[in-house]
Amino acid sequence: MEVNLPARPGSAFATRGIVALLAVIALTTLPGRALAVPSFAEQTGMACSQCHTVAYGPALTAYGREFKLNGYVFGEAAHFIPFAVMAQGGYTRTGANLPDIPAPHTATNGNFSVDQVSLFYAGRLSAHSGAFFQATYSGPDRHASWDNLDVRYARAIAVGNTGAVVGVTINNNPTIQDLWNSTPAWGFPYIGSALAPGPTAAPLITGLGQTVLGASAYAMIDGHFYLEAGGYKSLSDRWLSNTGLTADANAHVHGLAPYWRLAYQGGGRERQWSVGTFGLRTEIQPDPTIQSTDRYTDLGFDATYQFSGEGPHAFATNLSLIRERANLDASFALEGAASPSQNLTTFNADFTYSYQRTWVGSLQLFNTTGSSDTTLYAPNPLDGSNNGSPDSSGYTLQLEWVPFGKQGSFGRPWLNVRLGLQYTGYSKFNGGTTNYDGFGRSAHDNNTLFAYFWVIS
């Protein structure tokens, strides 16, 4: 998974806070008897490829979605250690040198980096509950903080002839709880360089991770209809500090931000598909000392198709469109926007083919369009816009070798490696093709080659 953490000063207190948080979760949620050794794979006794479409990684199979839906509780292992360690990084080269170094101790181009090292708690807590928790050390920032959290309780019920799985989730990143890889938190690409530039504009639903905490109730009816509703609230500055963040990361969500998800899935053993919608309604206080707010409504539509038969070939495709409407009354009054009415639309389509779950090729097309605003999107080296437009478009090509994680793999389930080449090309960046930032940089100058490693044990 890709985690882009904002630059934050190091803090021994913050690091101790993460360790304390891990300890609290372990001590307060584990069953009374001591547990002894696993990951999700050891808990279930199956290979990683049982749950993941490509040996291991975020993209889930039908079985993986059932495992998550039912609260991470499948498996007969009575004793296990539900911890894992992951590292990601690689070599990054952009089409032209950056105007400044992307992080301390780096150059303006041609950088090798360890982007993140993560510690996971992932396992069953009781007969009906389980948890996924991640704490991450950012190599470029040289700082640790909490990362994704999803704690679940689920049960299977029957009402007459209708069967359902119902549950609740507590999590800190809208869509992290989702079962499909067409929503932002687990969407393609699942890894990316922490040192490469990216477009400035994105829907708010993609940017609240780790700064909010929410709960929702969900139900999967007859294995086809999925419904979920809940909401998110901002975390206090003190809470953020205790988890490795700072007050600068506070999104200042005013009140409760309602979240909803509806989906229908179909298909059989080898082929599965889904269509759905999701959304978030959020009020943000850009100046927390003033009651005036900006209001965002993010409405998404998504679809997936997946083939994962017994043979050597497998493929999956995901589509996502998010439409955001924003009323920036507060920012407009504070001269932070040239107009109070804004809209933004993002579209993503990705296709992945794998041979023997080992040799993998992927293609993604992406496009962002929206209202022009010369205050929100002002000229600035690299990340600015010369014409006030947020429009960006391009593609990502990716080739991977994933040698382990299958049923007969060496070191199963603890040895997992993904090695890959990723190339991202831009036809438009922050509103333009040439001199898009007002300082002479072109969109293709941000084209990025990323040769990466991704290991987890």
C-alpha positions in Angstrom: 0.0 0.0 0.0 1.2 3.6 -0.6 1.3 6.0 2.3 2.3 9.6 1.7 3.0 11.3 5.0 3.4 15.0 5.2 6.8 16.3 6.3 6.9 16.5 10.1 9.6 17.3 12.6 11.0 14.3 14.5 9.8 13.8 18.0 10.8 11.2 20.6 7.5 11.8 22.4 5.6 11.0 19.2 7.5 7.8 18.7 6.8 6.7 22.3 3.2 7.6 21.7 3.0 5.1 18.8 4.6 2.3 20.9 2.2 3.1 23.7 -0.8 2.9 21.3 0.4 -0.4 19.9 0.7 -1.7 23.5 -2.7 -0.4 24.5 -4.4 -2.1 21.5 -2.6 -5.4 22.2 -3.4 -5.4 25.9 -7.0 -4.2 25.7 -8.2 -6.2 22.7 -6.5 -9.5 22.9 -8.3 -12.4 24.5 -7.2 -13.3 28.0 -4.9 -16.1 27.0 -1.6 -15.3 25.4 -1.4 -15.6 21.6 1.7 -17.0 19.9 2.6 -16.4 16.1 1.1 -15.2 12.8 -0.1 -12.9 10.1 -3.5 -13.3 8.5 -2.0 -16.0 6.4 -0.8 -18.1 9.4 -4.2 -17.5 11.1 -6.0 -19.0 8.2 -3.4 -21.6 7.3 -3.6 -20.5 3.7 -1.2 -18.9 1.2 -1.3 -15.1 0.8 -2.6 -15.7 -2.8 -5.8 -17.1 -1.3 -6.8 -13.6 -0.2 -4.8 -11.4 -2.7 -5.0 -11.4 -6.5 -1.2 -11.2 -6.9 0.5 -13.4 -4.3 0.3 -10.6 -1.8 -0.7 -6.9 -1.7 -3.9 -4.9 -1.2 -6.0 -6.2 -4.1 -8.4 -8.8 -2.7 -9.9 -12.0 -4.1 -13.5 -13.0 -3.4 -12.2 -15.0 -0.4 -10.2 -12.0 0.8 -13.3 -9.8 0.7 -15.2 -12.4 2.7 -12.4 -12.6 5.3 -12.4 -8.8 5.7 -16.2 -8.6 5.7 -16.4 -11.2 8.5 -14.1 -9.2 10.8 -10.7 -10.8 10.0 -11.7 -13.9 12.0 -11.4 -16.8 9.5 -8.9 -19.6 10.4 -8.4 -22.4 12.8 -5.1 -21.4 14.3 -5.4 -21.3 18.1 -2.1 -19.6 18.8 -0.4 -16.9 16.8 1.6 -13.7 16.9 -0.5 -11.2 14.8 2.4 -8.9 13.9 4.2 -8.2 10.6 6.9 -5.8 9.3 6.9 -4.2 5.9 9.5 -2.0 4.0 9.0 -0.1 0.7 11.4 2.0 -1.3 13.5 2.2 -4.5 15.1 4.5 -7.0 13.3 7.6 -8.4 14.2 9.6 -11.5 12.0 12.4 -12.9 12.1 13.8 -16.5 13.9 16.9 -15.3 15.6 17.9 -12.1 13.3 19.2 -9.3 13.7 22.9 -8.5 14.5 21.9 -4.9 15.4 18.7 -3.0 12.2 16.7 -2.2 13.4 15.8 1.3 16.4 16.3 3.5 19.5 14.3 2.5 18.3 13.8 -1.0 19.3 15.3 -4.4 17.1 17.1 -7.0 17.0 13.9 -9.1 18.1 10.2 -9.1 17.4 9.3 -5.5 17.4 6.0 -3.8 15.2 5.9 -0.7 13.6 3.6 1.9 10.2 5.3 1.7 8.5 3.6 4.6 8.9 0.9 7.2 5.7 -0.3 8.8 4.7 -2.4 11.8 1.3 -4.2 11.6 -1.0 -5.7 14.1 -3.3 -7.9 12.0 -5.4 -10.7 13.4 -8.4 -12.1 15.1 -9.3 -10.6 18.5 -12.2 -12.8 19.4 -14.7 -15.2 17.7 -16.4 -12.3 16.0 -13.8 -9.4 16.0 -10.5 -8.6 14.4 -8.2 -5.7 13.8 -5.8 -4.3 11.2 -3.4 -1.6 12.6 -0.4 0.0 11.0 2.3 2.3 12.4 4.8 3.7 9.9 8.3 5.2 9.9 8.7 7.6 6.9 12.3 7.4 5.5 12.2 10.8 3.7 10.7 12.5 6.8 12.7 10.5 9.3 9.6 10.4 11.5 7.2 7.8 12.8 3.4 8.0 13.2 0.3 5.9 13.3 -1.1 4.8 10.0 -4.2 2.9 8.9 -6.6 1.4 11.5 -9.6 -0.8 10.9 -11.1 -2.7 13.9 -14.2 -4.8 13.2 -17.0 -6.8 14.8 -19.2 -9.0 12.5 -21.7 -11.8 12.7 -23.7 -13.9 10.2 -27.5 -13.7 10.7 -30.6 -15.0 9.0 -34.0 -13.3 8.7 -36.4 -15.9 7.2 -34.8 -17.1 3.9 -32.5 -14.1 3.8 -28.9 -14.4 5.0 -26.6 -11.5 5.9 -23.3 -10.6 7.5 -23.7 -7.5 9.7 -20.9 -5.6 11.4 -19.4 -2.4 12.7 -16.0 -0.9 11.8 -13.9 1.7 13.7 -11.3 3.2 11.4 -9.2 6.3 10.7 -9.3 6.7 6.9 -12.5 7.0 4.9 -12.7 3.9 2.5 -10.0 2.0 4.3 -12.7 -0.4 5.4 -14.0 -1.0 1.9 -13.9 -4.4 0.3 -13.1 -3.4 -3.3 -10.0 -1.8 -4.8 -11.9 0.9 -6.7 -12.1 3.3 -3.7 -9.4 5.7 -2.8 -7.7 4.1 0.2 -6.8 0.8 -1.5 -6.9 2.1 -5.1 -4.2 1.5 -7.8 -1.3 2.1 -7.8 -0.6 0.3 -4.5 2.9 1.7 -4.3 4.5 4.9 -5.5 7.6 7.0 -4.9 7.6 9.3 -1.9 10.0 11.6 -3.7 8.1 12.1 -7.0 5.9 15.2 -7.6 2.2 14.6 -8.0 -0.8 16.8 -9.1 -2.0 19.3 -6.4 -5.8 18.8 -6.6 -7.6 15.8 -5.1 -11.0 15.2 -3.5 -11.2 15.7 0.2 -12.2 12.1 0.8 -8.7 11.1 -0.3 -6.9 13.4 2.2 -8.4 12.8 5.6 -6.5 9.6 6.5 -5.1 9.4 10.1 -6.5 12.9 11.0 -10.1 11.6 11.7 -11.7 8.7 13.5 -15.0 7.2 12.5 -17.4 4.3 13.0 -20.0 2.8 10.7 -22.4 -0.1 10.5 -22.5 -2.4 7.5 -24.4 -5.3 6.1 -23.9 -7.7 3.2 -27.3 -9.2 2.2 -27.4 -12.6 0.5 -23.8 -12.1 -0.6 -24.8 -9.4 -3.1 -26.1 -6.2 -1.6 -23.7 -4.2 0.5 -24.8 -1.2 2.6 -22.8 0.9 5.0 -23.4 4.2 6.9 -21.4 6.0 9.5 -19.5 9.2 10.1 -16.1 10.7 11.0 -14.9 13.3 13.5 -11.6 15.3 13.7 -9.1 14.2 16.2 -7.8 16.7 18.7 -4.3 18.3 18.4 -3.3 16.3 21.6 -4.5 13.0 20.1 -2.6 13.7 16.8 0.5 14.6 18.8 0.3 11.3 20.7 0.1 9.4 17.5 3.1 11.1 15.8 1.3 13.9 13.9 1.1 17.6 14.7 -1.5 20.3 15.0 -0.6 21.3 11.4 -2.1 17.9 10.2 -5.5 18.7 11.9 -8.2 18.8 9.2 -10.6 20.7 11.6 -13.7 18.8 10.5 -16.7 20.6 12.1 -19.1 18.2 13.7 -19.8 14.8 12.2 -18.9 14.0 8.5 -21.4 11.4 7.3 -20.1 8.5 5.1 -22.1 6.1 3.0 -21.4 3.1 0.7 -23.8 1.1 -1.5 -22.6 -1.7 -3.8 -23.9 -4.8 -5.6 -21.6 -7.7 -6.4 -22.2 -10.7 -8.6 -20.5 -13.5 -10.5 -19.3 -17.0 -9.6 -16.2 -18.8 -8.4 -13.9 -17.6 -11.1 -15.4 -14.3 -12.2 -16.6 -11.6 -9.9 -17.9 -8.0 -10.6 -19.3 -5.1 -8.6 -20.9 -1.7 -9.1 -21.4 0.8 -6.4 -21.5 4.3 -5.0 -19.9 6.0 -2.0 -19.7 9.5 -0.5 -18.7 11.8 2.3 -20.2 15.1 3.4 -17.7 17.3 5.3 -17.6 20.7 6.8 -14.1 22.1 7.4 -13.0 25.1 9.5 -10.0 26.6 7.7 -9.6 28.9 10.7 -10.6 27.0 13.8 -11.0 30.3 15.7 -13.9 31.3 13.4 -17.1 29.3 13.2 -17.5 29.8 9.4 -16.9 26.6 7.4 -16.2 25.2 4.0 -18.6 22.5 2.9 -17.6 19.6 0.7 -19.8 16.8 -0.8 -17.8 14.0 -2.4 -19.9 11.5 -4.4 -18.2 8.5 -6.0 -19.2 5.8 -8.5 -17.1 2.6 -9.0 -17.1 -0.7 -10.8 -14.8 -3.8 -10.8 -14.3 -7.0 -12.7 -12.0 -9.8 -11.7 -11.0 -13.2 -13.2 -9.1 -15.5 -10.9 -9.5 -19.1 -12.1 -7.5 -22.2 -11.4 -5.2 -21.7 -14.4 -2.1 -19.5 -14.7 -3.9 -16.4 -16.0 -5.7 -13.8 -13.9 -6.8 -10.2 -14.4 -8.7 -7.4 -12.8 -10.0 -4.0 -13.7 -11.3 -1.1 -11.5 -13.1 2.1 -12.5 -13.7 5.0 -10.2 -15.2 8.5 -10.7 -15.4 11.0 -7.8 -17.3 14.2 -8.2 -16.7 16.9 -5.5 -18.8 20.0 -5.0 -17.4 22.6 -2.6 -18.8 25.7 -1.1 -15.8 27.6 0.2 -17.6 30.5 2.1 -15.0 30.5 4.9 -11.9 30.3 2.6 -13.4 33.0 0.4 -14.0 35.3 3.3 -10.4 34.7 4.4 -9.1 35.4 0.9 -8.0 31.8 0.5 -10.1 31.3 -2.6 -11.1 33.5 -5.5 -14.6 32.0 -5.7 -16.8 30.3 -3.1 -18.2 27.8 -5.6 -15.8 25.0 -6.7 -16.1 21.6 -8.3 -13.5 18.8 -8.9 -13.9 15.5 -10.8 -11.4 12.7 -10.8 -11.5 9.5 -13.0 -9.3 6.5 -12.7 -9.2 3.2 -14.6 -6.7 0.4 -14.1 -6.2 -3.0 -15.6 -3.8 -5.7 -14.2 -2.8 -9.0 -15.7 -0.8 -11.7 -13.9 0.7 -15.0 -15.1 1.0 -17.6 -12.4 0.5 -14.8 -9.8 4.2 -14.1 -10.4 4.6 -12.0 -13.5 2.4 -8.9 -13.4 1.6 -6.0 -15.8 -0.6 -3.1 -15.0 -1.9 0.0 -16.8 -3.7 3.0 -15.2 -5.3 6.0 -16.9 -6.1 9.0 -14.7 -7.7 12.4 -15.3 -8.6 15.3 -13.0 -10.7 18.4 -14.0 -12.2 21.2 -12.0 -13.0 24.8 -11.5 -10.2 27.3 -12.2 -9.2 29.5 -9.2 -6.1 31.6 -9.3 -6.0 31.8 -5.5 -6.4 28.1 -4.7 -4.1 27.1 -7.5 -1.6 30.0 -7.8 1.7 30.0 -9.7 4.5 28.4 -7.7 7.6 26.3 -8.7 6.8 22.7 -9.3 3.4 22.4 -7.4 1.7 25.6 -8.7 -0.6 26.4 -11.6 0.1 29.2 -14.1 -3.5 29.5 -15.1 -5.3 28.6 -11.9 -6.5 25.2 -13.2 -6.3 21.9 -11.3 -6.6 19.8 -14.5 -4.1 16.9 -14.7 -4.0 13.7 -16.8 -1.7 10.9 -17.6 -1.0 7.2 -17.3 1.0 4.7 -15.2 2.7 1.6 -16.5 3.9 -1.1 -14.1 5.8 -4.4 -14.4 6.3 -6.6 -11.4 8.0 -9.9 -10.3 6.3 -11.5 -7.3 8.1 -14.8 -6.6 6.7 -15.8 -3.3 3.3 -15.9 -1.5 1.8 -18.9 -3.3 0.8 -22.3 -1.8 4.2 -24.0 -2.5 6.4 -20.9 -2.1 9.6 -21.0 -0.1 9.3 -19.5 3.3 5.5 -19.3 3.2 3.9 -17.3 4.7 6.7 -15.1 6.1 8.8 -14.4 2.9 7.1 -12.0 0.5 8.7 -9.8 -2.1 7.5 -7.6 -4.9 10.1 -6.0 -7.3 8.9 -3.7 -10.0 9.3 -0.9 -12.5 6.7 1.8 -12.6 6.6 4.7 -15.1 4.1 7.6 -14.7 3.7 10.0 -17.6 1.7 13.3 -17.7 0.0 14.8 -20.6 -1.2 17.7 -18.4 -0.1 18.7 -14.9 -1.8 21.4 -12.7 -3.6 22.9 -15.7 -1.0 23.0 -18.4 1.5 21.1 -20.7 4.3 23.7 -20.9 5.2 26.3 -18.2 2.3 24.9 -16.2 3.7 26.3 -12.9 4.6 29.8 -14.2 8.3 29.1 -13.7 9.1 27.3 -16.9 8.3 23.6 -15.9 6.5 21.3 -18.3 4.2 18.4 -17.5 6.6 15.9 -19.0 9.3 17.1 -16.7 7.4 15.3 -13.9 7.3 12.0 -15.7 8.7 9.5 -13.2 10.6 6.2 -13.3 10.4 4.3 -10.1 12.3 1.0 -9.6 11.0 -0.4 -6.3 11.2 -3.1 -3.7 8.3 -4.1 -1.4 8.9 -6.7 1.2 6.8 -7.9 4.1 7.4 -10.6 6.7 
